[in-house]
Amino acid sequence: MSSIISRVVSLLISLWVAKVFLLSLPYKFTNHPDTQHIFSTIGQWMSDTIATGLGEFFSSYGAYIVGSVELVASSILLIASISWILATVKVLKDASFYRLWYVAGGLLSSVIMSGAAFFHLVTPLGVEVLHQGKSDGGSLFYAAVSILLLGLLLAYINRAPQSAAQ
């Protein structure tokens, strides 16, 4: 993949992931009823299958923890994108470190969303979240899977280049 194409793809992926993560933070940090439903459903499943204390902890604090990690991942991705843009317009002399930030942010985003996809598939939450008679149509699950895959792609295209000696 050419350098400019990989940079533009990286920028677009980062903006998509940051948008999804950042727009979900008000729900997670304000204990929104939809968030309560999601995390209490998973917490109850954890209580029934793993340990009661773990399930209760996840029900109470899971949204804050997940939201905080999503905020970190978004920050990393936006730092990478801003660094690349500033280097492109010659404000920064060397911003080659942006690739490392893209790798870290992509992998962190994939880890977060692999957990989300797992809980959608394994717990009573399901692919299509039903709450108060309304369905999300699977949008949360599909967003999670898209970020899981795009985060891996982001890490892959920004990995260290292979040396010619190999």
N, CA and C atoms as a LAMMPS dump frame, in Angstrom:
ITEM: TIMESTEP
0
ITEM: NUMBER OF ATOMS
498
ITEM: BOX BOUNDS ff ff ff
-5.0000000000000000e+02 5.0000000000000000e+02
-5.0000000000000000e+02 5.0000000000000000e+02
-5.0000000000000000e+02 5.0000000000000000e+02
ITEM: ATOMS id mol type element x y z
1 1 1 N 0.855 -1.171 0
2 1 2 C 0 0 0
3 1 3 C 0.899 1.232 0
4 2 1 N 0.599 2.189 -0.849
5 2 2 C 1.45 3.375 -0.908
6 2 3 C 1.347 4.16 0.391
7 3 1 N 2.372 4.947 0.638
8 3 2 C 2.476 5.693 1.885
9 3 3 C 1.294 6.643 2.085
10 4 1 N 0.932 7.392 1.074
11 4 2 C -0.155 8.368 1.231
12 4 3 C -1.492 7.666 1.426
13 5 1 N -1.705 6.567 0.73
14 5 2 C -2.964 5.83 0.896
15 5 3 C -3.054 5.259 2.311
16 6 1 N -1.97 4.68 2.803
17 6 2 C -2.002 4.119 4.157
18 6 3 C -2.213 5.214 5.196
19 7 1 N -1.666 6.391 4.949
20 7 2 C -1.859 7.499 5.893
21 7 3 C -3.302 7.993 5.896
22 8 1 N -3.886 8.106 4.711
23 8 2 C -5.285 8.55 4.626
24 8 3 C -6.211 7.491 5.227
25 9 1 N -5.956 6.225 4.936
26 9 2 C -6.756 5.142 5.521
27 9 3 C -6.619 5.166 7.041
28 10 1 N -5.411 5.366 7.538
29 10 2 C -5.181 5.441 8.984
30 10 3 C -5.958 6.597 9.605
31 11 1 N -5.943 7.732 8.93
32 11 2 C -6.681 8.894 9.419
33 11 3 C -8.177 8.606 9.477
34 12 1 N -8.714 8.022 8.411
35 12 2 C -10.156 7.727 8.372
36 12 3 C -10.557 6.709 9.436
37 13 1 N -9.745 5.675 9.607
38 13 2 C -10.032 4.676 10.646
39 13 3 C -10.009 5.341 12.012
40 14 1 N -8.992 6.145 12.264
41 14 2 C -8.865 6.809 13.57
42 14 3 C -10.055 7.711 13.852
43 15 1 N -10.486 8.448 12.849
44 15 2 C -11.63 9.342 13.052
45 15 3 C -12.912 8.553 13.323
46 16 1 N -13.111 7.432 12.635
47 16 2 C -14.288 6.594 12.865
48 16 3 C -14.279 6.03 14.292
49 17 1 N -13.155 5.465 14.695
50 17 2 C -13.058 4.857 16.025
51 17 3 C -13.244 5.92 17.103
52 18 1 N -12.556 7.048 16.958
53 18 2 C -12.686 8.117 17.955
54 18 3 C -14.123 8.625 18.032
55 19 1 N -14.77 8.753 16.885
56 19 2 C -16.175 9.205 16.868
57 19 3 C -17.061 8.249 17.654
58 20 1 N -16.943 6.968 17.367
59 20 2 C -17.781 5.981 18.057
60 20 3 C -17.499 5.994 19.558
61 21 1 N -16.221 5.962 19.92
62 21 2 C -15.864 5.932 21.343
63 21 3 C -16.287 7.212 22.059
64 22 1 N -15.965 8.358 21.482
65 22 2 C -16.247 9.621 22.166
66 22 3 C -17.744 9.908 22.276
67 23 1 N -18.504 9.537 21.25
68 23 2 C -19.958 9.77 21.329
69 23 3 C -20.647 8.838 22.316
70 24 1 N -19.983 7.735 22.687
71 24 2 C -20.589 6.832 23.671
72 24 3 C -20.274 7.238 25.112
73 25 1 N -19.31 8.116 25.303
74 25 2 C -18.899 8.478 26.668
75 25 3 C -20.008 9.113 27.505
76 26 1 N -20.824 10.016 26.956
77 26 2 C -21.897 10.567 27.8
78 26 3 C -22.848 9.483 28.337
79 27 1 N -23.07 8.446 27.55
80 27 2 C -23.918 7.348 28.009
81 27 3 C -23.242 6.586 29.15
82 28 1 N -21.946 6.323 28.969
83 28 2 C -21.222 5.525 29.969
84 28 3 C -20.988 6.294 31.253
85 29 1 N -20.677 7.574 31.157
86 29 2 C -20.306 8.341 32.339
87 29 3 C -21.492 8.956 33.076
88 30 1 N -22.7 8.892 32.494
89 30 2 C -23.877 9.446 33.18
90 30 3 C -24.841 8.363 33.646
91 31 1 N -24.423 7.113 33.52
92 31 2 C -25.255 5.998 33.969
93 31 3 C -26.605 5.987 33.255
94 32 1 N -26.576 6.226 31.964
95 32 2 C -27.771 6.237 31.122
96 32 3 C -28.508 4.894 31.259
97 33 1 N -29.837 4.877 31.174
98 33 2 C -30.583 3.62 31.306
99 33 3 C -30.144 2.529 30.32
100 34 1 N -29.805 2.908 29.087
101 34 2 C -29.326 1.895 28.127
102 34 3 C -28.006 1.291 28.598
103 35 1 N -27.128 2.137 29.12
104 35 2 C -25.846 1.66 29.645
105 35 3 C -26.075 0.777 30.872
106 36 1 N -26.979 1.18 31.737
107 36 2 C -27.304 0.355 32.911
108 36 3 C -27.775 -1.024 32.466
109 37 1 N -28.637 -1.063 31.454
110 37 2 C -29.154 -2.335 30.958
111 37 3 C -28.021 -3.217 30.439
112 38 1 N -27.146 -2.651 29.618
113 38 2 C -26.056 -3.432 29.016
114 38 3 C -25.128 -3.98 30.083
115 39 1 N -24.632 -3.122 30.956
116 39 2 C -23.638 -3.554 31.937
117 39 3 C -24.251 -4.396 33.054
118 40 1 N -25.514 -4.175 33.386
119 40 2 C -26.143 -5.041 34.397
120 40 3 C -26.463 -6.419 33.816
121 41 1 N -26.81 -6.486 32.525
122 41 2 C -27.042 -7.787 31.886
123 41 3 C -25.751 -8.606 31.875
124 42 1 N -24.65 -7.97 31.483
125 42 2 C -23.361 -8.66 31.482
126 42 3 C -22.939 -8.993 32.908
127 43 1 N -23.14 -8.061 33.838
128 43 2 C -22.782 -8.297 35.239
129 43 3 C -23.556 -9.462 35.837
130 44 1 N -24.838 -9.557 35.521
131 44 2 C -25.642 -10.678 36.024
132 44 3 C -25.13 -11.997 35.45
133 45 1 N -24.789 -11.995 34.178
134 45 2 C -24.222 -13.19 33.552
135 45 3 C -22.912 -13.573 34.242
136 46 1 N -22.065 -12.582 34.523
137 46 2 C -20.802 -12.854 35.219
138 46 3 C -21.06 -13.427 36.614
139 47 1 N -22.045 -12.874 37.303
140 47 2 C -22.388 -13.372 38.641
141 47 3 C -22.838 -14.825 38.584
142 48 1 N -23.612 -15.151 37.56
143 48 2 C -24.144 -16.511 37.421
144 48 3 C -23.101 -17.517 36.938
145 49 1 N -22.116 -17.069 36.151
146 49 2 C -21.187 -18.019 35.53
147 49 3 C -19.76 -17.966 36.076
148 50 1 N -19.34 -16.83 36.618
149 50 2 C -17.948 -16.705 37.057
150 50 3 C -17.882 -16.495 38.566
151 51 1 N -18.285 -15.313 39.015
152 51 2 C -18.241 -15.002 40.449
153 51 3 C -19.193 -13.85 40.742
154 52 1 N -19.931 -13.967 41.812
155 52 2 C -20.911 -12.945 42.174
156 52 3 C -20.256 -11.583 42.353
157 53 1 N -19.155 -11.544 43.068
158 53 2 C -18.485 -10.271 43.319
159 53 3 C -18.027 -9.595 42.033
160 54 1 N -17.507 -10.385 41.103
161 54 2 C -17.058 -9.839 39.824
162 54 3 C -18.236 -9.253 39.049
163 55 1 N -19.337 -9.972 39.027
164 55 2 C -20.525 -9.494 38.322
165 55 3 C -21.061 -8.21 38.916
166 56 1 N -21.09 -8.135 40.249
167 56 2 C -21.574 -6.915 40.902
168 56 3 C -20.64 -5.742 40.622
169 57 1 N -19.333 -6.008 40.657
170 57 2 C -18.356 -4.968 40.352
171 57 3 C -18.537 -4.469 38.921
172 58 1 N -18.686 -5.401 37.97
173 58 2 C -18.841 -5.024 36.567
174 58 3 C -20.131 -4.236 36.362
175 59 1 N -21.2 -4.648 37.009
176 59 2 C -22.471 -3.919 36.887
177 59 3 C -22.323 -2.486 37.377
178 60 1 N -21.588 -2.303 38.462
179 60 2 C -21.445 -0.977 39.068
180 60 3 C -20.414 -0.093 38.384
181 61 1 N -19.291 -0.683 37.976
182 61 2 C -18.169 0.129 37.508
183 61 3 C -17.721 -0.15 36.078
184 62 1 N -18.262 -1.164 35.443
185 62 2 C -17.824 -1.546 34.104
186 62 3 C -17.926 -0.427 33.09
187 63 1 N -19.02 0.318 33.106
188 63 2 C -19.194 1.401 32.125
189 63 3 C -18.125 2.469 32.291
190 64 1 N -17.79 2.796 33.544
191 64 2 C -16.768 3.813 33.799
192 64 3 C -15.387 3.328 33.351
193 65 1 N -15.094 2.064 33.606
194 65 2 C -13.796 1.508 33.233
195 65 3 C -13.677 1.433 31.71
196 66 1 N -14.68 0.856 31.07
197 66 2 C -14.655 0.739 29.61
198 66 3 C -14.613 2.127 28.973
199 67 1 N -15.42 3.043 29.46
200 67 2 C -15.42 4.406 28.924
201 67 3 C -14.075 5.088 29.083
202 68 1 N -13.426 4.873 30.21
203 68 2 C -12.102 5.469 30.437
204 68 3 C -11.066 4.918 29.467
205 69 1 N -11.104 3.614 29.231
206 69 2 C -10.155 3.011 28.287
207 69 3 C -10.467 3.473 26.858
208 70 1 N -11.736 3.622 26.53
209 70 2 C -12.097 4.146 25.207
210 70 3 C -11.613 5.585 25.039
211 71 1 N -11.655 6.368 26.105
212 71 2 C -11.147 7.739 26.062
213 71 3 C -9.635 7.739 25.815
214 72 1 N -8.919 6.834 26.469
215 72 2 C -7.47 6.71 26.252
216 72 3 C -7.185 6.312 24.802
217 73 1 N -7.903 5.312 24.306
218 73 2 C -7.689 4.857 22.921
219 73 3 C -7.977 5.99 21.933
220 74 1 N -9.053 6.718 22.14
221 74 2 C -9.387 7.843 21.256
222 74 3 C -8.293 8.901 21.293
223 75 1 N -7.787 9.184 22.472
224 75 2 C -6.722 10.183 22.613
225 75 3 C -5.47 9.761 21.857
226 76 1 N -5.1 8.503 21.986
227 76 2 C -3.931 7.988 21.28
228 76 3 C -4.121 8.129 19.772
229 77 1 N -5.288 7.741 19.278
230 77 2 C -5.548 7.811 17.839
231 77 3 C -5.575 9.255 17.332
232 78 1 N -6.137 10.138 18.119
233 78 2 C -6.184 11.545 17.696
234 78 3 C -4.802 12.188 17.757
235 79 1 N -3.984 11.819 18.744
236 79 2 C -2.595 12.307 18.792
237 79 3 C -1.851 11.86 17.538
238 80 1 N -2.02 10.594 17.155
239 80 2 C -1.365 10.083 15.94
240 80 3 C -1.818 10.863 14.716
241 81 1 N -3.105 11.074 14.586
242 81 2 C -3.644 11.77 13.415
243 81 3 C -3.192 13.224 13.365
244 82 1 N -3.238 13.901 14.491
245 82 2 C -2.811 15.306 14.527
246 82 3 C -1.316 15.414 14.228
247 83 1 N -0.525 14.487 14.75
248 83 2 C 0.924 14.486 14.478
249 83 3 C 1.201 14.328 12.993
250 84 1 N 0.485 13.39 12.363
251 84 2 C 0.684 13.19 10.924
252 84 3 C 0.281 14.438 10.139
253 85 1 N -0.849 15.032 10.489
254 85 2 C -1.317 16.237 9.786
255 85 3 C -0.312 17.381 9.961
256 86 1 N 0.175 17.585 11.184
257 86 2 C 1.135 18.66 11.432
258 86 3 C 2.452 18.429 10.698
259 87 1 N 2.857 17.184 10.572
260 87 2 C 4.074 16.879 9.813
261 87 3 C 3.838 17.109 8.32
262 88 1 N 2.648 16.778 7.853
263 88 2 C 2.32 16.943 6.437
264 88 3 C 2.331 18.415 6.03
265 89 1 N 1.852 19.283 6.908
266 89 2 C 1.836 20.718 6.599
267 89 3 C 3.107 21.413 7.1
268 90 1 N 4.093 20.613 7.484
269 90 2 C 5.44 21.082 7.847
270 90 3 C 5.486 21.905 9.14
271 91 1 N 4.515 21.716 10.021
272 91 2 C 4.574 22.364 11.326
273 91 3 C 5.516 21.581 12.236
274 92 1 N 5.507 20.269 12.117
275 92 2 C 6.451 19.405 12.835
276 92 3 C 7.509 18.924 11.857
277 93 1 N 8.756 18.909 12.31
278 93 2 C 9.834 18.411 11.442
279 93 3 C 9.751 16.908 11.278
280 94 1 N 9.638 16.208 12.386
281 94 2 C 9.606 14.743 12.328
282 94 3 C 8.485 14.238 13.208
283 95 1 N 7.525 13.634 12.592
284 95 2 C 6.417 13.048 13.335
285 95 3 C 6.301 11.575 12.998
286 96 1 N 7.441 10.951 12.691
287 96 2 C 7.405 9.543 12.308
288 96 3 C 6.877 8.647 13.42
289 97 1 N 6.876 9.158 14.644
290 97 2 C 6.352 8.403 15.777
291 97 3 C 4.843 8.16 15.672
292 98 1 N 4.161 8.896 14.781
293 98 2 C 2.71 8.732 14.664
294 98 3 C 2.332 7.287 14.351
295 99 1 N 3.206 6.585 13.624
296 99 2 C 2.905 5.187 13.277
297 99 3 C 2.82 4.324 14.522
298 100 1 N 3.695 4.547 15.487
299 100 2 C 3.651 3.794 16.75
300 100 3 C 2.351 4.074 17.502
301 101 1 N 1.928 5.341 17.468
302 101 2 C 0.67 5.693 18.119
303 101 3 C -0.514 5.027 17.423
304 102 1 N -0.469 4.982 16.086
305 102 2 C -1.535 4.29 15.357
306 102 3 C -1.576 2.804 15.717
307 103 1 N -0.421 2.171 15.811
308 103 2 C -0.372 0.751 16.182
309 103 3 C -0.952 0.56 17.577
310 104 1 N -0.495 1.363 18.531
311 104 2 C -0.978 1.232 19.915
312 104 3 C -2.479 1.495 20.006
313 105 1 N -2.935 2.562 19.365
314 105 2 C -4.364 2.898 19.404
315 105 3 C -5.218 1.859 18.7
316 106 1 N -4.726 1.347 17.581
317 106 2 C -5.469 0.307 16.853
318 106 3 C -5.586 -0.97 17.661
319 107 1 N -4.48 -1.382 18.268
320 107 2 C -4.517 -2.614 19.078
321 107 3 C -5.386 -2.444 20.316
322 108 1 N -5.266 -1.295 20.994
323 108 2 C -6.095 -1.058 22.178
324 108 3 C -7.576 -1.046 21.807
325 109 1 N -7.91 -0.413 20.699
326 109 2 C -9.306 -0.37 20.241
327 109 3 C -9.819 -1.775 19.936
328 110 1 N -8.978 -2.586 19.311
329 110 2 C -9.37 -3.964 18.993
330 110 3 C -9.574 -4.799 20.243
331 111 1 N -8.721 -4.608 21.225
332 111 2 C -8.871 -5.35 22.491
333 111 3 C -10.192 -4.984 23.168
334 112 1 N -10.479 -3.688 23.239
335 112 2 C -11.731 -3.233 23.858
336 112 3 C -12.93 -3.857 23.145
337 113 1 N -12.911 -3.783 21.822
338 113 2 C -14.063 -4.25 21.054
339 113 3 C -14.136 -5.767 20.935
340 114 1 N -13.023 -6.459 21.132
341 114 2 C -13.113 -7.923 21.182
342 114 3 C -13.894 -8.327 22.425
343 115 1 N -13.699 -7.591 23.518
344 115 2 C -14.5 -7.84 24.718
345 115 3 C -15.968 -7.558 24.47
346 116 1 N -16.257 -6.448 23.801
347 116 2 C -17.651 -6.108 23.506
348 116 3 C -18.297 -7.177 22.632
349 117 1 N -17.609 -7.587 21.577
350 117 2 C -18.158 -8.616 20.682
351 117 3 C -18.374 -9.921 21.444
352 118 1 N -17.409 -10.287 22.28
353 118 2 C -17.542 -11.505 23.087
354 118 3 C -18.81 -11.455 23.93
355 119 1 N -19.012 -10.354 24.648
356 119 2 C -20.175 -10.262 25.524
357 119 3 C -21.485 -10.238 24.747
358 120 1 N -21.483 -9.651 23.561
359 120 2 C -22.692 -9.692 22.726
360 120 3 C -23.015 -11.125 22.31
361 121 1 N -21.988 -11.902 21.998
362 121 2 C -22.204 -13.256 21.485
363 121 3 C -22.45 -14.296 22.572
364 122 1 N -21.884 -14.105 23.754
365 122 2 C -21.901 -15.152 24.778
366 122 3 C -22.944 -14.914 25.872
367 123 1 N -23.263 -13.679 26.14
368 123 2 C -24.187 -13.383 27.241
369 123 3 C -25.609 -13.203 26.716
370 124 1 N -26.568 -13.094 27.612
371 124 2 C -27.953 -12.834 27.189
372 124 3 C -28.147 -11.478 26.502
373 125 1 N -27.125 -10.624 26.506
374 125 2 C -27.222 -9.333 25.827
375 125 3 C -27.591 -9.526 24.356
376 126 1 N -26.908 -10.457 23.699
377 126 2 C -27.216 -10.787 22.313
378 126 3 C -26.65 -9.798 21.306
379 127 1 N -26.716 -10.193 20.043
380 127 2 C -26.253 -9.336 18.955
381 127 3 C -27.164 -8.125 18.837
382 128 1 N -28.448 -8.35 18.958
383 128 2 C -29.435 -7.28 18.882
384 128 3 C -29.888 -6.964 20.306
385 129 1 N -29.487 -5.795 20.812
386 129 2 C -29.808 -5.426 22.19
387 129 3 C -31.252 -4.934 22.253
388 130 1 N -32.034 -5.594 23.111
389 130 2 C -33.424 -5.206 23.321
390 130 3 C -33.538 -4.589 24.708
391 131 1 N -34.092 -3.369 24.758
392 131 2 C -34.266 -2.694 26.038
393 131 3 C -35.523 -1.845 25.97
394 132 1 N -36.391 -2.042 26.935
395 132 2 C -37.664 -1.323 27.03
396 132 3 C -38.464 -1.408 25.727
397 133 1 N -38.487 -2.614 25.154
398 133 2 C -39.263 -2.851 23.951
399 133 3 C -38.653 -2.31 22.673
400 134 1 N -37.45 -1.741 22.768
401 134 2 C -36.784 -1.192 21.58
402 134 3 C -35.546 -2.024 21.26
403 135 1 N -35.282 -2.142 19.969
404 135 2 C -34.112 -2.878 19.498
405 135 3 C -33.103 -1.899 18.904
406 136 1 N -31.827 -2.203 19.105
407 136 2 C -30.802 -1.376 18.462
408 136 3 C -30.49 -1.889 17.06
409 137 1 N -31.164 -2.97 16.638
410 137 2 C -30.943 -3.529 15.309
411 137 3 C -29.557 -4.133 15.124
412 138 1 N -28.865 -4.34 16.219
413 138 2 C -27.522 -4.9 16.155
414 138 3 C -26.437 -3.856 15.958
415 139 1 N -26.81 -2.567 16.008
416 139 2 C -25.829 -1.516 15.698
417 139 3 C -24.637 -1.511 16.648
418 140 1 N -24.855 -1.773 17.928
419 140 2 C -23.727 -1.811 18.876
420 140 3 C -22.773 -2.954 18.539
421 141 1 N -23.327 -4.112 18.24
422 141 2 C -22.5 -5.265 17.898
423 141 3 C -21.705 -5.005 16.615
424 142 1 N -22.376 -4.496 15.586
425 142 2 C -21.712 -4.26 14.304
426 142 3 C -20.651 -3.165 14.411
427 143 1 N -20.904 -2.147 15.222
428 143 2 C -19.885 -1.117 15.448
429 143 3 C -18.681 -1.732 16.151
430 144 1 N -18.936 -2.603 17.133
431 144 2 C -17.841 -3.26 17.849
432 144 3 C -16.995 -4.109 16.904
433 145 1 N -17.647 -4.889 16.059
434 145 2 C -16.912 -5.745 15.115
435 145 3 C -16.14 -4.89 14.11
436 146 1 N -16.75 -3.808 13.64
437 146 2 C -16.041 -2.949 12.681
438 146 3 C -14.793 -2.354 13.319
439 147 1 N -14.889 -1.911 14.564
440 147 2 C -13.73 -1.325 15.231
441 147 3 C -12.69 -2.394 15.541
442 148 1 N -13.13 -3.58 15.926
443 148 2 C -12.186 -4.679 16.16
444 148 3 C -11.35 -4.923 14.902
445 149 1 N -11.999 -5.063 13.772
446 149 2 C -11.295 -5.35 12.515
447 149 3 C -10.491 -4.157 12.011
448 150 1 N -11.069 -2.972 12.075
449 150 2 C -10.361 -1.786 11.597
450 150 3 C -9.162 -1.448 12.483
451 151 1 N -9.27 -1.716 13.788
452 151 2 C -8.137 -1.503 14.683
453 151 3 C -6.978 -2.416 14.33
454 152 1 N -7.296 -3.664 13.984
455 152 2 C -6.242 -4.589 13.549
456 152 3 C -5.628 -4.135 12.229
457 153 1 N -6.462 -3.679 11.305
458 153 2 C -5.956 -3.162 10.032
459 153 3 C -5.057 -1.948 10.268
460 154 1 N -5.479 -1.054 11.144
461 154 2 C -4.688 0.131 11.464
462 154 3 C -3.31 -0.263 12.01
463 155 1 N -3.286 -1.212 12.925
464 155 2 C -2.008 -1.676 13.474
465 155 3 C -1.157 -2.321 12.385
466 156 1 N -1.782 -3.097 11.533
467 156 2 C -1.04 -3.801 10.481
468 156 3 C -0.396 -2.835 9.481
469 157 1 N -1.15 -1.868 9.004
470 157 2 C -0.599 -0.983 7.971
471 157 3 C 0.41 0.013 8.535
472 158 1 N 0.459 0.15 9.85
473 158 2 C 1.414 1.069 10.463
474 158 3 C 2.544 0.354 11.186
475 159 1 N 2.618 -0.961 11.028
476 159 2 C 3.683 -1.724 11.677
477 159 3 C 5.032 -1.277 11.124
478 160 1 N 6.081 -1.672 11.8
479 160 2 C 7.437 -1.307 11.35
480 160 3 C 7.68 -1.894 9.972
481 161 1 N 8.234 -1.11 9.064
482 161 2 C 8.529 -1.646 7.725
483 161 3 C 9.568 -2.765 7.806
484 162 1 N 9.427 -3.742 6.947
485 162 2 C 10.374 -4.849 6.897
486 162 3 C 11.67 -4.38 6.249
487 163 1 N 12.789 -4.776 6.819
488 163 2 C 14.073 -4.363 6.236
489 163 3 C 14.349 -5.178 4.968
490 164 1 N 15.104 -4.602 4.08
491 164 2 C 15.418 -5.25 2.809
492 164 3 C 16.351 -6.436 2.992
493 165 1 N 17.047 -6.504 4.134
494 165 2 C 18.018 -7.581 4.37
495 165 3 C 17.35 -8.915 4.684
496 166 1 N 16.083 -8.891 5.017
497 166 2 C 15.402 -10.132 5.412
498 166 3 C 14.985 -10.956 4.238
